[in-house]
Amino acid sequence: MNTSRVFNDAHGCNAAIVHMLMNKQNVVIISKESPQSRRLIDHFKQLKMTPKIMNIDDHDALMARTQAPLALLLETLSSFLNTQEKRGMLTTSADALNEVLKSRKLAWTDETINSILANPQLDQLIKQMQAILRSKV
């Protein structure tokens, strides 16, 4: 959502910022900062969707933790894992990872990857993951 906020601010807009999660629950996140939130809630309910209000930073933190890991693994490891699979070099866990990545391959678009990489909360997630791993060593 931050990308939308940046665009909105750069162009002097006051547009509502809304992102669909594309999930089974038909959740639509409406930016808490959107002045039209009440109207948007009613609109999405009429469309049989599930509107939720969330501030932009919380949305981006959620996406960094739930969408980014699998997408980034896919983009960075798929080719390598496929090559190693053909060579018979995958362990059981690597084979499982490769199968998961293959099952998601068609779901990620270039726009999705660009959005994930532009998410300011991604750096925070990586730092937190490093801190957790370092604390266990």
Phi and psi restraints in degrees (value plus and minus 20) as a CYANA .aco file:
   2 ASN   PHI     -79.0   -39.0
   2 ASN   PSI     -56.3   -16.3
   3 THR   PHI     -79.1   -39.1
   3 THR   PSI     -61.8   -21.8
   4 SER   PHI     -86.4   -46.4
   4 SER   PSI     -59.3   -19.3
   5 ARG   PHI     -83.1   -43.1
   5 ARG   PSI     -64.8   -24.8
   6 VAL   PHI     -80.6   -40.6
   6 VAL   PSI     -65.5   -25.5
   7 PHE   PHI     -80.8   -40.8
   7 PHE   PSI     -67.4   -27.4
   8 ASN   PHI     -75.6   -35.6
   8 ASN   PSI     -69.5   -29.5
   9 ASP   PHI     -85.9   -45.9
   9 ASP   PSI     -62.2   -22.2
  10 ALA   PHI     -84.3   -44.3
  10 ALA   PSI     -49.1    -9.1
  11 HIS   PHI    -124.8   -84.8
  11 HIS   PSI     -10.7    29.3
  12 GLY   PHI      42.4    82.4
  12 GLY   PSI      11.6    51.6
  13 CYS   PHI    -110.1   -70.1
  13 CYS   PSI     143.8   183.8
  14 ASN   PHI    -148.2  -108.2
  14 ASN   PSI      19.0    59.0
  15 ALA   PHI     -94.4   -54.4
  15 ALA   PSI     130.5   170.5
  16 ALA   PHI     -90.9   -50.9
  16 ALA   PSI     120.6   160.6
  17 ILE   PHI    -127.8   -87.8
  17 ILE   PSI      96.4   136.4
  18 VAL   PHI    -155.0  -115.0
  18 VAL   PSI     112.5   152.5
  19 HIS   PHI    -148.6  -108.6
  19 HIS   PSI     111.7   151.7
  20 MET   PHI    -108.3   -68.3
  20 MET   PSI     115.7   155.7
  21 LEU   PHI    -102.0   -62.0
  21 LEU   PSI     -32.7     7.3
  22 MET   PHI      36.0    76.0
  22 MET   PSI      30.0    70.0
  23 ASN   PHI    -142.8  -102.8
  23 ASN   PSI     156.5   196.5
  24 LYS   PHI     -84.0   -44.0
  24 LYS   PSI     -45.2    -5.2
  25 GLN   PHI    -106.1   -66.1
  25 GLN   PSI     -20.5    19.5
  26 ASN   PHI      35.2    75.2
  26 ASN   PSI      22.4    62.4
  27 VAL   PHI     -98.0   -58.0
  27 VAL   PSI     115.0   155.0
  28 VAL   PHI    -141.6  -101.6
  28 VAL   PSI     102.4   142.4
  29 ILE   PHI    -110.9   -70.9
  29 ILE   PSI     105.7   145.7
  30 ILE   PHI    -127.6   -87.6
  30 ILE   PSI     107.6   147.6
  31 SER   PHI     -79.7   -39.7
  31 SER   PSI     110.2   150.2
  32 LYS   PHI     -79.3   -39.3
  32 LYS   PSI     -47.6    -7.6
  33 GLU   PHI     -98.6   -58.6
  33 GLU   PSI     -28.9    11.1
  34 SER   PHI     -92.9   -52.9
  34 SER   PSI     105.9   145.9
  35 PRO   PHI     -89.6   -49.6
  35 PRO   PSI     -38.2     1.8
  36 GLN   PHI    -118.1   -78.1
  36 GLN   PSI       2.2    42.2
  37 SER   PHI     -79.1   -39.1
  37 SER   PSI     -61.5   -21.5
  38 ARG   PHI     -81.3   -41.3
  38 ARG   PSI     -64.2   -24.2
  39 ARG   PHI     -85.3   -45.3
  39 ARG   PSI     -59.3   -19.3
  40 LEU   PHI     -86.4   -46.4
  40 LEU   PSI     -60.1   -20.1
  41 ILE   PHI     -78.1   -38.1
  41 ILE   PSI     -69.1   -29.1
  42 ASP   PHI     -81.1   -41.1
  42 ASP   PSI     -62.8   -22.8
  43 HIS   PHI     -80.6   -40.6
  43 HIS   PSI     -68.7   -28.7
  44 PHE   PHI     -90.6   -50.6
  44 PHE   PSI     -52.1   -12.1
  45 LYS   PHI     -83.3   -43.3
  45 LYS   PSI     -59.4   -19.4
  46 GLN   PHI     -83.3   -43.3
  46 GLN   PSI     -49.0    -9.0
  47 LEU   PHI    -105.7   -65.7
  47 LEU   PSI     -12.0    28.0
  48 LYS   PHI      45.4    85.4
  48 LYS   PSI      13.1    53.1
  49 MET   PHI    -127.0   -87.0
  49 MET   PSI     149.5   189.5
  50 THR   PHI    -132.2   -92.2
  50 THR   PSI      74.0   114.0
  51 PRO   PHI     -97.0   -57.0
  51 PRO   PSI     120.7   160.7
  52 LYS   PHI    -155.6  -115.6
  52 LYS   PSI     120.3   160.3
  53 ILE   PHI    -115.4   -75.4
  53 ILE   PSI     113.9   153.9
  54 MET   PHI    -173.5  -133.5
  54 MET   PSI     123.9   163.9
  55 ASN   PHI     -96.3   -56.3
  55 ASN   PSI     137.6   177.6
  56 ILE   PHI     -79.7   -39.7
  56 ILE   PSI     -63.8   -23.8
  57 ASP   PHI     -84.7   -44.7
  57 ASP   PSI     -58.4   -18.4
  58 ASP   PHI     -86.3   -46.3
  58 ASP   PSI     -60.4   -20.4
  59 HIS   PHI     -79.8   -39.8
  59 HIS   PSI     -67.6   -27.6
  60 ASP   PHI     -85.5   -45.5
  60 ASP   PSI     -56.1   -16.1
  61 ALA   PHI     -84.7   -44.7
  61 ALA   PSI     -61.1   -21.1
  62 LEU   PHI     -81.0   -41.0
  62 LEU   PSI     -66.8   -26.8
  63 MET   PHI     -86.3   -46.3
  63 MET   PSI     -57.3   -17.3
  64 ALA   PHI     -81.8   -41.8
  64 ALA   PSI     -55.5   -15.5
  65 ARG   PHI    -109.4   -69.4
  65 ARG   PSI     -42.6    -2.6
  66 THR   PHI    -129.7   -89.7
  66 THR   PSI     -49.4    -9.4
  67 GLN   PHI    -123.8   -83.8
  67 GLN   PSI     -61.8   -21.8
  68 ALA   PHI     -83.8   -43.8
  68 ALA   PSI     -64.9   -24.9
  69 PRO   PHI     -75.6   -35.6
  69 PRO   PSI     -70.7   -30.7
  70 LEU   PHI     -87.4   -47.4
  70 LEU   PSI     -61.8   -21.8
  71 ALA   PHI     -82.4   -42.4
  71 ALA   PSI     -63.3   -23.3
  72 LEU   PHI     -90.7   -50.7
  72 LEU   PSI     -57.3   -17.3
  73 LEU   PHI     -80.9   -40.9
  73 LEU   PSI     -63.9   -23.9
  74 LEU   PHI     -78.4   -38.4
  74 LEU   PSI     -69.9   -29.9
  75 GLU   PHI     -88.8   -48.8
  75 GLU   PSI     -49.0    -9.0
  76 THR   PHI    -120.0   -80.0
  76 THR   PSI     -42.0    -2.0
  77 LEU   PHI    -136.9   -96.9
  77 LEU   PSI     -37.7     2.3
  78 SER   PHI     -75.3   -35.3
  78 SER   PSI     -70.6   -30.6
  79 SER   PHI     -80.7   -40.7
  79 SER   PSI     -65.6   -25.6
  80 PHE   PHI     -81.2   -41.2
  80 PHE   PSI     -67.8   -27.8
  81 LEU   PHI     -82.8   -42.8
  81 LEU   PSI     -60.8   -20.8
  82 ASN   PHI     -82.3   -42.3
  82 ASN   PSI     -61.5   -21.5
  83 THR   PHI     -83.4   -43.4
  83 THR   PSI     -64.7   -24.7
  84 GLN   PHI     -88.9   -48.9
  84 GLN   PSI     -51.7   -11.7
  85 GLU   PHI     -82.6   -42.6
  85 GLU   PSI     -64.9   -24.9
  86 LYS   PHI     -82.1   -42.1
  86 LYS   PSI     -50.3   -10.3
  87 ARG   PHI    -104.7   -64.7
  87 ARG   PSI     -25.0    15.0
  88 GLY   PHI      53.9    93.9
  88 GLY   PSI       9.1    49.1
  89 MET   PHI    -126.1   -86.1
  89 MET   PSI     -11.4    28.6
  90 LEU   PHI    -111.0   -71.0
  90 LEU   PSI     118.4   158.4
  91 THR   PHI     -97.1   -57.1
  91 THR   PSI     153.7   193.7
  92 THR   PHI     -79.6   -39.6
  92 THR   PSI     -63.7   -23.7
  93 SER   PHI     -88.8   -48.8
  93 SER   PSI     -57.0   -17.0
  94 ALA   PHI     -87.1   -47.1
  94 ALA   PSI     -57.4   -17.4
  95 ASP   PHI     -84.0   -44.0
  95 ASP   PSI     -62.4   -22.4
  96 ALA   PHI     -83.0   -43.0
  96 ALA   PSI     -63.7   -23.7
  97 LEU   PHI     -80.8   -40.8
  97 LEU   PSI     -64.7   -24.7
  98 ASN   PHI     -80.8   -40.8
  98 ASN   PSI     -60.9   -20.9
  99 GLU   PHI     -85.1   -45.1
  99 GLU   PSI     -61.4   -21.4
 100 VAL   PHI     -82.0   -42.0
 100 VAL   PSI     -65.3   -25.3
 101 LEU   PHI     -84.9   -44.9
 101 LEU   PSI     -59.6   -19.6
 102 LYS   PHI     -82.2   -42.2
 102 LYS   PSI     -57.7   -17.7
 103 SER   PHI     -88.6   -48.6
 103 SER   PSI     -40.9    -0.9
 104 ARG   PHI    -123.9   -83.9
 104 ARG   PSI     -22.7    17.3
 105 LYS   PHI     -71.8   -31.8
 105 LYS   PSI     -64.7   -24.7
 106 LEU   PHI     -99.0   -59.0
 106 LEU   PSI     -28.2    11.8
 107 ALA   PHI    -102.7   -62.7
 107 ALA   PSI     -38.9     1.1
 108 TRP   PHI    -119.6   -79.6
 108 TRP   PSI     104.3   144.3
 109 THR   PHI    -120.7   -80.7
 109 THR   PSI     145.5   185.5
 110 ASP   PHI     -78.9   -38.9
 110 ASP   PSI     -57.0   -17.0
 111 GLU   PHI     -84.5   -44.5
 111 GLU   PSI     -59.4   -19.4
 112 THR   PHI     -84.1   -44.1
 112 THR   PSI     -65.8   -25.8
 113 ILE   PHI     -82.6   -42.6
 113 ILE   PSI     -63.7   -23.7
 114 ASN   PHI     -82.0   -42.0
 114 ASN   PSI     -58.9   -18.9
 115 SER   PHI     -84.7   -44.7
 115 SER   PSI     -62.5   -22.5
 116 ILE   PHI     -82.4   -42.4
 116 ILE   PSI     -65.7   -25.7
 117 LEU   PHI     -87.8   -47.8
 117 LEU   PSI     -47.2    -7.2
 118 ALA   PHI    -103.7   -63.7
 118 ALA   PSI     -29.1    10.9
 119 ASN   PHI     -87.1   -47.1
 119 ASN   PSI      96.8   136.8
 120 PRO   PHI     -84.8   -44.8
 120 PRO   PSI     -37.7     2.3
 121 GLN   PHI    -101.3   -61.3
 121 GLN   PSI     -31.1     8.9
 122 LEU   PHI     -83.7   -43.7
 122 LEU   PSI     -63.3   -23.3
 123 ASP   PHI     -79.9   -39.9
 123 ASP   PSI     -60.3   -20.3
 124 GLN   PHI     -81.6   -41.6
 124 GLN   PSI     -62.6   -22.6
 125 LEU   PHI     -80.9   -40.9
 125 LEU   PSI     -67.0   -27.0
 126 ILE   PHI     -82.2   -42.2
 126 ILE   PSI     -62.2   -22.2
 127 LYS   PHI     -82.9   -42.9
 127 LYS   PSI     -62.1   -22.1
 128 GLN   PHI     -84.9   -44.9
 128 GLN   PSI     -61.1   -21.1
 129 MET   PHI     -82.9   -42.9
 129 MET   PSI     -63.0   -23.0
 130 GLN   PHI     -82.5   -42.5
 130 GLN   PSI     -63.3   -23.3
 131 ALA   PHI     -82.8   -42.8
 131 ALA   PSI     -61.7   -21.7
 132 ILE   PHI     -82.8   -42.8
 132 ILE   PSI     -66.7   -26.7
 133 LEU   PHI     -85.2   -45.2
 133 LEU   PSI     -61.0   -21.0
 134 ARG   PHI     -85.8   -45.8
 134 ARG   PSI     -52.9   -12.9
 135 SER   PHI     -91.6   -51.6
 135 SER   PSI     -38.3     1.7
 136 LYS   PHI    -111.0   -71.0
 136 LYS   PSI     -31.3     8.7
